[in-house]
Amino acid sequence: MACQRQVRIADGRVIGLDLAAAMMIGAAKGYDTSALADLLPAIEAGLILALCKHEDEDG
């Protein structure tokens, strides 16, 4: 994933994606920026949810 290092972190936790950076990477790769603008927030929400569940399981 080209954006794997484009996360926002606070207090040692991932709090979201750097959406501006992700959009720039997508545009540079020739992806449809309109589609990215629609999809990235949902991807970000799924990432946060998965990480929260993983953290809850680990205690």
OpenMM code with the backbone's topology and positions (N, CA, C; nanometers):
from openmm import Vec3, app, unit

residues = "MET ALA CYS GLN ARG GLN VAL ARG ILE ALA ASP GLY ARG VAL ILE GLY LEU ASP LEU ALA ALA ALA MET MET ILE GLY ALA ALA LYS GLY TYR ASP THR SER ALA LEU ALA ASP LEU LEU PRO ALA ILE GLU ALA GLY LEU ILE LEU ALA LEU CYS LYS HIS GLU ASP GLU ASP GLY".split()
positions = [
    Vec3(0.0850, -0.1178, 0.0000),
    Vec3(0.0000, 0.0000, 0.0000),
    Vec3(0.0891, 0.1235, 0.0000),
    Vec3(0.0702, 0.2065, -0.0943),
    Vec3(0.1534, 0.3265, -0.1082),
    Vec3(0.1344, 0.4240, 0.0075),
    Vec3(0.0210, 0.4199, 0.0730),
    Vec3(-0.0079, 0.5165, 0.1802),
    Vec3(0.0135, 0.4590, 0.3197),
    Vec3(0.0801, 0.3463, 0.3293),
    Vec3(0.0911, 0.2809, 0.4595),
    Vec3(0.1595, 0.3665, 0.5656),
    Vec3(0.2409, 0.4610, 0.5251),
    Vec3(0.3075, 0.5480, 0.6224),
    Vec3(0.2385, 0.6833, 0.6355),
    Vec3(0.1249, 0.6999, 0.5729),
    Vec3(0.0540, 0.8278, 0.5753),
    Vec3(-0.0576, 0.8242, 0.6787),
    Vec3(-0.0206, 0.7977, 0.8030),
    Vec3(-0.1194, 0.7932, 0.9105),
    Vec3(-0.0947, 0.9088, 1.0066),
    Vec3(-0.2003, 0.9484, 1.0739),
    Vec3(-0.1891, 1.0505, 1.1783),
    Vec3(-0.1902, 0.9772, 1.3117),
    Vec3(-0.0960, 1.0124, 1.3975),
    Vec3(-0.0806, 0.9436, 1.5256),
    Vec3(-0.0852, 1.0461, 1.6381),
    Vec3(-0.1562, 1.0108, 1.7459),
    Vec3(-0.1593, 1.0923, 1.8671),
    Vec3(-0.1591, 0.9976, 1.9864),
    Vec3(-0.0812, 1.0292, 2.0846),
    Vec3(-0.0705, 0.9463, 2.2052),
    Vec3(-0.0396, 0.8010, 2.1721),
    Vec3(0.0401, 0.7792, 2.0686),
    Vec3(0.0807, 0.6444, 2.0317),
    Vec3(-0.0248, 0.5631, 1.9593),
    Vec3(-0.1332, 0.6265, 1.9202),
    Vec3(-0.2421, 0.5562, 1.8510),
    Vec3(-0.2661, 0.6194, 1.7146),
    Vec3(-0.3044, 0.5357, 1.6205),
    Vec3(-0.3429, 0.5862, 1.4886),
    Vec3(-0.4801, 0.6509, 1.5023),
    Vec3(-0.4897, 0.7767, 1.4600),
    Vec3(-0.6175, 0.8481, 1.4697),
    Vec3(-0.6766, 0.8793, 1.3327),
    Vec3(-0.6074, 0.8392, 1.2278),
    Vec3(-0.6601, 0.8620, 1.0940),
    Vec3(-0.5510, 0.8585, 0.9893),
    Vec3(-0.5932, 0.8773, 0.8669),
    Vec3(-0.5006, 0.8867, 0.7549),
    Vec3(-0.4715, 1.0330, 0.7258),
    Vec3(-0.3564, 1.0592, 0.6727),
    Vec3(-0.3267, 1.1923, 0.6205),
    Vec3(-0.3919, 1.1958, 0.4824),
    Vec3(-0.5163, 1.2408, 0.4800),
    Vec3(-0.5953, 1.2343, 0.3567),
    Vec3(-0.5358, 1.3192, 0.2452),
    Vec3(-0.4777, 1.4323, 0.2800),
    Vec3(-0.4159, 1.5161, 0.1764),
    Vec3(-0.3000, 1.4420, 0.1110),
    Vec3(-0.2176, 1.3771, 0.1920),
    Vec3(-0.1048, 1.3008, 0.1375),
    Vec3(-0.1547, 1.1823, 0.0555),
    Vec3(-0.2576, 1.1145, 0.1047),
    Vec3(-0.3128, 1.0006, 0.0314),
    Vec3(-0.3696, 1.0447, -0.1035),
    Vec3(-0.4351, 1.1610, -0.1059),
    Vec3(-0.4879, 1.2140, -0.2321),
    Vec3(-0.3745, 1.2467, -0.3287),
    Vec3(-0.2676, 1.3049, -0.2778),
    Vec3(-0.1540, 1.3391, -0.3638),
    Vec3(-0.0886, 1.2137, -0.4212),
    Vec3(-0.0756, 1.1108, -0.3391),
    Vec3(-0.0179, 0.9849, -0.3868),
    Vec3(-0.1078, 0.9238, -0.4935),
    Vec3(-0.2383, 0.9220, -0.4667),
    Vec3(-0.3325, 0.8682, -0.5643),
    Vec3(-0.3304, 0.9438, -0.6957),
    Vec3(-0.3259, 1.0756, -0.6878),
    Vec3(-0.3203, 1.1577, -0.8096),
    Vec3(-0.1919, 1.1301, -0.8867),
    Vec3(-0.0813, 1.1164, -0.8144),
    Vec3(0.0471, 1.0880, -0.8801),
    Vec3(0.0453, 0.9525, -0.9492),
    Vec3(-0.0332, 0.8593, -0.8959),
    Vec3(-0.0443, 0.7269, -0.9566),
    Vec3(-0.1489, 0.7236, -1.0677),
    Vec3(-0.2164, 0.8362, -1.0890),
    Vec3(-0.3140, 0.8441, -1.1969),
    Vec3(-0.4528, 0.7960, -1.1596),
    Vec3(-0.4811, 0.7827, -1.0292),
    Vec3(-0.6132, 0.7388, -0.9860),
    Vec3(-0.7138, 0.8528, -0.9974),
    Vec3(-0.8388, 0.8175, -1.0086),
    Vec3(-0.9484, 0.9136, -1.0169),
    Vec3(-0.9622, 0.9832, -0.8811),
    Vec3(-0.9276, 1.1109, -0.8748),
    Vec3(-0.9281, 1.1813, -0.7467),
    Vec3(-1.0693, 1.2005, -0.6909),
    Vec3(-1.1678, 1.2054, -0.7778),
    Vec3(-1.3058, 1.2150, -0.7308),
    Vec3(-1.3448, 1.0875, -0.6563),
    Vec3(-1.3084, 0.9737, -0.7116),
    Vec3(-1.3361, 0.8461, -0.6450),
    Vec3(-1.2575, 0.8356, -0.5145),
    Vec3(-1.1320, 0.8787, -0.5172),
    Vec3(-1.0513, 0.8762, -0.3947),
    Vec3(-1.1150, 0.9612, -0.2856),
    Vec3(-1.1641, 1.0785, -0.3226),
    Vec3(-1.2268, 1.1677, -0.2253),
    Vec3(-1.3485, 1.1023, -0.1615),
    Vec3(-1.4186, 1.0196, -0.2372),
    Vec3(-1.5342, 0.9478, -0.1836),
    Vec3(-1.4932, 0.8274, -0.0996),
    Vec3(-1.3899, 0.7555, -0.1426),
    Vec3(-1.3529, 0.6295, -0.0785),
    Vec3(-1.2611, 0.6440, 0.0426),
    Vec3(-1.1703, 0.7384, 0.0392),
    Vec3(-1.0715, 0.7479, 0.1468),
    Vec3(-1.1318, 0.7677, 0.2861),
    Vec3(-1.2359, 0.8489, 0.3040),
    Vec3(-1.2933, 0.8600, 0.4384),
    Vec3(-1.3488, 0.7268, 0.4907),
    Vec3(-1.4084, 0.6468, 0.4034),
    Vec3(-1.4588, 0.5158, 0.4446),
    Vec3(-1.3438, 0.4212, 0.4778),
    Vec3(-1.2377, 0.4285, 0.3996),
    Vec3(-1.1189, 0.3473, 0.4263),
    Vec3(-1.0599, 0.3871, 0.5608),
    Vec3(-1.0522, 0.5162, 0.5851),
    Vec3(-0.9997, 0.5666, 0.7120),
    Vec3(-1.0842, 0.5154, 0.8289),
    Vec3(-1.2154, 0.5226, 0.8164),
    Vec3(-1.3048, 0.4765, 0.9226),
    Vec3(-1.2872, 0.3273, 0.9482),
    Vec3(-1.2740, 0.2485, 0.8422),
    Vec3(-1.2524, 0.1046, 0.8574),
    Vec3(-1.1199, 0.0735, 0.9242),
    Vec3(-1.0174, 0.1477, 0.8891),
    Vec3(-0.8863, 0.1296, 0.9508),
    Vec3(-0.8932, 0.1575, 1.1002),
    Vec3(-0.9548, 0.2687, 1.1378),
    Vec3(-0.9658, 0.3057, 1.2790),
    Vec3(-1.0453, 0.1998, 1.3552),
    Vec3(-1.1567, 0.1556, 1.2991),
    Vec3(-1.2394, 0.0538, 1.3637),
    Vec3(-1.1612, -0.0753, 1.3847),
    Vec3(-1.0901, -0.1196, 1.2830),
    Vec3(-1.0117, -0.2432, 1.2937),
    Vec3(-0.9021, -0.2298, 1.3980),
    Vec3(-0.8355, -0.1166, 1.4010),
    Vec3(-0.7289, -0.0972, 1.4993),
    Vec3(-0.7841, -0.0898, 1.6407),
    Vec3(-0.9004, -0.0280, 1.6582),
    Vec3(-0.9630, -0.0218, 1.7906),
    Vec3(-1.0027, -0.1607, 1.8384),
    Vec3(-1.0594, -0.2415, 1.7498),
    Vec3(-1.0971, -0.3783, 1.7868),
    Vec3(-0.9743, -0.4595, 1.8234),
    Vec3(-0.8674, -0.4430, 1.7464),
    Vec3(-0.7431, -0.5153, 1.7736),
    Vec3(-0.6869, -0.4735, 1.9095),
    Vec3(-0.6917, -0.3455, 1.9391),
    Vec3(-0.6420, -0.2948, 2.0670),
    Vec3(-0.7254, -0.3493, 2.1823),
    Vec3(-0.8588, -0.3548, 2.1642),
    Vec3(-0.9465, -0.4084, 2.2682),
    Vec3(-0.9168, -0.5556, 2.2951),
    Vec3(-0.8872, -0.6317, 2.1909),
    Vec3(-0.8564, -0.7738, 2.2068),
    Vec3(-0.7244, -0.7958, 2.2794),
    Vec3(-0.6310, -0.7032, 2.2596),
    Vec3(-0.5000, -0.7157, 2.3230),
    Vec3(-0.5003, -0.6664, 2.4674),
    Vec3(-0.6093, -0.6036, 2.5076),
    Vec3(-0.6213, -0.5587, 2.6456),
    Vec3(-0.5783, -0.4218, 2.6623),
] * unit.nanometer
topology = app.Topology()
chain = topology.addChain("A")
for resn in residues:
    res = topology.addResidue(resn, chain)
    for name in ("N", "CA", "C"):
        topology.addAtom(name, app.Element.getBySymbol(name[0]), res)
